[in-house]
């Protein structure tokens, strides 16, 4: 009977978690942990729920405890690493993320974007690039895997000539993503392909851009094409950004030569 009760609670928690119903998750977990206080499965779920709610220190403690009782799921290991990163424990995060990257065949496709993002945040750009490549091999039509490869190639110092085809591929797969148009346009500008860059960047709303470097590129390009209206719009947007954000804090940073933050690819 206790097994069926535990299985029912696990099912309820999983469904509530997928729906981001945190009150329901916490309620079910309180009942479960009163009944089964040493069941690592419920402690793992507690860690996942706390992680999702931004309680990273508590999530670390719960997942560490769960790891002593059961093998953690891939998703829980990635969440554990993310919680370590949020707490400034980069070395602990790297240990987990490197372990997963070394066993990438065991990592299901839906987890690869989060693994790549975590590796990027931990400074493991080469491994993050490998994970994005693996995601692209498994799903060739995945635009975000292409974009992720371009992002980490930028971080690793690959020449723009190598990065631009991947950005173009991402844009071809998902033409409505403004960040892709921005990225291709800025890359084209850096390579002197100004006509193509102008055509692309004309359709990018400067108000959606948080990358100061990209706004400077847009301003210079629109000035070059005597497009005063768009030049002024880019200048106004640049003035609106806080001065401390001289670099981007969004995924649009892939358009610049040295972006700051890893993309969450899906």
MOBEL-V832600 format. One record per residue. N is the residue number from 1. RES is the residue in three letters. PSI is psi in whole degrees, 0 to 359 (none if undefined). D_CENTER is the distance of its C-alpha to the mean C-alpha in whole Angstrom. Layout:
n=N res=RES psi=PSI d_center=D_CENTER
n=N res=RES psi=PSI d_center=D_CENTER
This chain:
n=1 res=UNK psi=318 d_center=42
n=2 res=UNK psi=327 d_center=39
n=3 res=UNK psi=318 d_center=37
n=4 res=UNK psi=324 d_center=37
n=5 res=UNK psi=314 d_center=36
n=6 res=UNK psi=317 d_center=33
n=7 res=UNK psi=321 d_center=32
n=8 res=UNK psi=319 d_center=33
n=9 res=UNK psi=319 d_center=31
n=10 res=UNK psi=318 d_center=28
n=11 res=UNK psi=316 d_center=28
n=12 res=UNK psi=317 d_center=28
n=13 res=UNK psi=317 d_center=25
n=14 res=UNK psi=318 d_center=23
n=15 res=UNK psi=317 d_center=24
n=16 res=UNK psi=323 d_center=23
n=17 res=UNK psi=315 d_center=20
n=18 res=UNK psi=329 d_center=19
n=19 res=UNK psi=4 d_center=20
n=20 res=UNK psi=35 d_center=19
n=21 res=UNK psi=84 d_center=22
n=22 res=UNK psi=327 d_center=22
n=23 res=UNK psi=318 d_center=26
n=24 res=UNK psi=320 d_center=27
n=25 res=UNK psi=310 d_center=25
n=26 res=UNK psi=323 d_center=26
n=27 res=UNK psi=312 d_center=30
n=28 res=UNK psi=323 d_center=29
n=29 res=UNK psi=323 d_center=28
n=30 res=UNK psi=316 d_center=31
n=31 res=UNK psi=317 d_center=33
n=32 res=UNK psi=317 d_center=32
n=33 res=UNK psi=337 d_center=32
n=34 res=UNK psi=322 d_center=36
n=35 res=UNK psi=323 d_center=37
n=36 res=UNK psi=69 d_center=35
n=37 res=UNK psi=339 d_center=34
n=38 res=UNK psi=15 d_center=33
n=39 res=UNK psi=111 d_center=31
n=40 res=UNK psi=335 d_center=28
n=41 res=UNK psi=319 d_center=26
n=42 res=UNK psi=325 d_center=27
n=43 res=UNK psi=322 d_center=26
n=44 res=UNK psi=315 d_center=23
n=45 res=UNK psi=323 d_center=22
n=46 res=UNK psi=316 d_center=23
n=47 res=UNK psi=318 d_center=20
n=48 res=UNK psi=319 d_center=18
n=49 res=UNK psi=316 d_center=19
n=50 res=UNK psi=320 d_center=19
n=51 res=UNK psi=313 d_center=16
n=52 res=UNK psi=332 d_center=15
n=53 res=UNK psi=2 d_center=17
n=54 res=UNK psi=10 d_center=16
n=55 res=UNK psi=75 d_center=19
n=56 res=UNK psi=322 d_center=17
n=57 res=UNK psi=315 d_center=21
n=58 res=UNK psi=322 d_center=22
n=59 res=UNK psi=318 d_center=20
n=60 res=UNK psi=313 d_center=20
n=61 res=UNK psi=316 d_center=24
n=62 res=UNK psi=316 d_center=24
n=63 res=UNK psi=326 d_center=21
n=64 res=UNK psi=318 d_center=24
n=65 res=UNK psi=315 d_center=27
n=66 res=UNK psi=323 d_center=25
n=67 res=UNK psi=337 d_center=25
n=68 res=UNK psi=345 d_center=28
n=69 res=UNK psi=326 d_center=30
n=70 res=UNK psi=160 d_center=27
n=71 res=UNK psi=124 d_center=25
n=72 res=UNK psi=147 d_center=22
n=73 res=UNK psi=163 d_center=20
n=74 res=UNK psi=315 d_center=16
n=75 res=UNK psi=322 d_center=14
n=76 res=UNK psi=323 d_center=16
n=77 res=UNK psi=319 d_center=16
n=78 res=UNK psi=319 d_center=12
n=79 res=UNK psi=321 d_center=13
n=80 res=UNK psi=314 d_center=16
n=81 res=UNK psi=319 d_center=14
n=82 res=UNK psi=321 d_center=11
n=83 res=UNK psi=322 d_center=14
n=84 res=UNK psi=316 d_center=16
n=85 res=UNK psi=317 d_center=13
n=86 res=UNK psi=331 d_center=14
n=87 res=UNK psi=2 d_center=18
n=88 res=UNK psi=11 d_center=18
n=89 res=UNK psi=72 d_center=19
n=90 res=UNK psi=321 d_center=17
n=91 res=UNK psi=319 d_center=19
n=92 res=UNK psi=318 d_center=19
n=93 res=UNK psi=316 d_center=15
n=94 res=UNK psi=319 d_center=16
n=95 res=UNK psi=314 d_center=19
n=96 res=UNK psi=313 d_center=17
n=97 res=UNK psi=321 d_center=14
n=98 res=UNK psi=321 d_center=17
n=99 res=UNK psi=315 d_center=19
n=100 res=UNK psi=319 d_center=17
n=101 res=UNK psi=327 d_center=16
n=102 res=UNK psi=343 d_center=20
n=103 res=UNK psi=46 d_center=20
n=104 res=UNK psi=335 d_center=18
n=105 res=UNK psi=337 d_center=20
n=106 res=UNK psi=354 d_center=20
n=107 res=UNK psi=119 d_center=16
n=108 res=UNK psi=153 d_center=16
n=109 res=UNK psi=317 d_center=14
n=110 res=UNK psi=339 d_center=12
n=111 res=UNK psi=345 d_center=11
n=112 res=UNK psi=319 d_center=10
n=113 res=UNK psi=318 d_center=7
n=114 res=UNK psi=325 d_center=6
n=115 res=UNK psi=315 d_center=9
n=116 res=UNK psi=316 d_center=7
n=117 res=UNK psi=316 d_center=4
n=118 res=UNK psi=316 d_center=7
n=119 res=UNK psi=320 d_center=10
n=120 res=UNK psi=316 d_center=9
n=121 res=UNK psi=331 d_center=9
n=122 res=UNK psi=0 d_center=12
n=123 res=UNK psi=10 d_center=13
n=124 res=UNK psi=69 d_center=14
n=125 res=UNK psi=322 d_center=13
n=126 res=UNK psi=317 d_center=16
n=127 res=UNK psi=321 d_center=14
n=128 res=UNK psi=320 d_center=11
n=129 res=UNK psi=318 d_center=13
n=130 res=UNK psi=320 d_center=15
n=131 res=UNK psi=318 d_center=12
n=132 res=UNK psi=321 d_center=11
n=133 res=UNK psi=316 d_center=15
n=134 res=UNK psi=318 d_center=16
n=135 res=UNK psi=320 d_center=14
n=136 res=UNK psi=325 d_center=15
n=137 res=UNK psi=319 d_center=19
n=138 res=UNK psi=327 d_center=18
n=139 res=UNK psi=85 d_center=17
n=140 res=UNK psi=338 d_center=19
n=141 res=UNK psi=13 d_center=18
n=142 res=UNK psi=104 d_center=14
n=143 res=UNK psi=325 d_center=14
n=144 res=UNK psi=333 d_center=10
n=145 res=UNK psi=318 d_center=11
n=146 res=UNK psi=315 d_center=13
n=147 res=UNK psi=319 d_center=11
n=148 res=UNK psi=319 d_center=9
n=149 res=UNK psi=316 d_center=12
n=150 res=UNK psi=318 d_center=13
n=151 res=UNK psi=308 d_center=11
n=152 res=UNK psi=333 d_center=12
n=153 res=UNK psi=321 d_center=15
n=154 res=UNK psi=313 d_center=16
n=155 res=UNK psi=330 d_center=15
n=156 res=UNK psi=0 d_center=17
n=157 res=UNK psi=19 d_center=20
n=158 res=UNK psi=146 d_center=20
n=159 res=UNK psi=152 d_center=23
n=160 res=UNK psi=330 d_center=22
n=161 res=UNK psi=331 d_center=24
n=162 res=UNK psi=331 d_center=22
n=163 res=UNK psi=323 d_center=19
n=164 res=UNK psi=317 d_center=20
n=165 res=UNK psi=324 d_center=21
n=166 res=UNK psi=320 d_center=17
n=167 res=UNK psi=320 d_center=17
n=168 res=UNK psi=321 d_center=20
n=169 res=UNK psi=316 d_center=19
n=170 res=UNK psi=317 d_center=16
n=171 res=UNK psi=321 d_center=18
n=172 res=UNK psi=325 d_center=21
n=173 res=UNK psi=330 d_center=19
n=174 res=UNK psi=77 d_center=17
n=175 res=UNK psi=345 d_center=20
n=176 res=UNK psi=1 d_center=19
n=177 res=UNK psi=111 d_center=16
n=178 res=UNK psi=325 d_center=17
n=179 res=UNK psi=329 d_center=14
n=180 res=UNK psi=318 d_center=15
n=181 res=UNK psi=317 d_center=19
n=182 res=UNK psi=314 d_center=18
n=183 res=UNK psi=314 d_center=16
n=184 res=UNK psi=318 d_center=19
n=185 res=UNK psi=315 d_center=22
n=186 res=UNK psi=319 d_center=21
n=187 res=UNK psi=319 d_center=21
n=188 res=UNK psi=319 d_center=24
n=189 res=UNK psi=317 d_center=26
n=190 res=UNK psi=335 d_center=25
n=191 res=UNK psi=6 d_center=27
n=192 res=UNK psi=11 d_center=30
n=193 res=UNK psi=67 d_center=29
n=194 res=UNK psi=326 d_center=30
n=195 res=UNK psi=314 d_center=31
n=196 res=UNK psi=318 d_center=28
n=197 res=UNK psi=316 d_center=26
n=198 res=UNK psi=316 d_center=28
n=199 res=UNK psi=320 d_center=28
n=200 res=UNK psi=314 d_center=24
n=201 res=UNK psi=342 d_center=24
n=202 res=UNK psi=332 d_center=27
n=203 res=UNK psi=7 d_center=25
n=204 res=UNK psi=126 d_center=22
n=205 res=UNK psi=116 d_center=22
n=206 res=UNK psi=333 d_center=22
n=207 res=UNK psi=343 d_center=22
n=208 res=UNK psi=357 d_center=18
n=209 res=UNK psi=129 d_center=17
n=210 res=UNK psi=9 d_center=16
n=211 res=UNK psi=111 d_center=17
n=212 res=UNK psi=319 d_center=20
n=213 res=UNK psi=318 d_center=21
n=214 res=UNK psi=321 d_center=20
n=215 res=UNK psi=324 d_center=22
n=216 res=UNK psi=318 d_center=25
n=217 res=UNK psi=315 d_center=25
n=218 res=UNK psi=318 d_center=25
n=219 res=UNK psi=314 d_center=28
n=220 res=UNK psi=320 d_center=30
n=221 res=UNK psi=314 d_center=29
n=222 res=UNK psi=327 d_center=31
n=223 res=UNK psi=317 d_center=33
n=224 res=UNK psi=326 d_center=34
n=225 res=UNK psi=14 d_center=35
n=226 res=UNK psi=36 d_center=37
n=227 res=UNK psi=82 d_center=34
n=228 res=UNK psi=324 d_center=35
n=229 res=UNK psi=312 d_center=34
n=230 res=UNK psi=325 d_center=30
n=231 res=UNK psi=313 d_center=31
n=232 res=UNK psi=323 d_center=32
n=233 res=UNK psi=320 d_center=29
n=234 res=UNK psi=321 d_center=26
n=235 res=UNK psi=316 d_center=28
n=236 res=UNK psi=317 d_center=28
n=237 res=UNK psi=320 d_center=25
n=238 res=UNK psi=322 d_center=24
n=239 res=UNK psi=335 d_center=27
n=240 res=UNK psi=338 d_center=25
n=241 res=UNK psi=138 d_center=22
n=242 res=UNK psi=143 d_center=23
n=243 res=UNK psi=330 d_center=24
n=244 res=UNK psi=340 d_center=22
n=245 res=UNK psi=63 d_center=19
n=246 res=UNK psi=346 d_center=21
n=247 res=UNK psi=167 d_center=17
n=248 res=UNK psi=152 d_center=14
n=249 res=UNK psi=20 d_center=12
n=250 res=UNK psi=177 d_center=10
n=251 res=UNK psi=343 d_center=8
n=252 res=UNK psi=352 d_center=12
n=253 res=UNK psi=341 d_center=12
n=254 res=UNK psi=337 d_center=12
n=255 res=UNK psi=337 d_center=15
n=256 res=UNK psi=169 d_center=17
n=257 res=UNK psi=335 d_center=18
n=258 res=UNK psi=76 d_center=16
n=259 res=UNK psi=159 d_center=13
n=260 res=UNK psi=329 d_center=12
n=261 res=UNK psi=138 d_center=8
n=262 res=UNK psi=143 d_center=6
n=263 res=UNK psi=145 d_center=4
n=264 res=UNK psi=104 d_center=2
n=265 res=UNK psi=350 d_center=5
n=266 res=UNK psi=none d_center=7
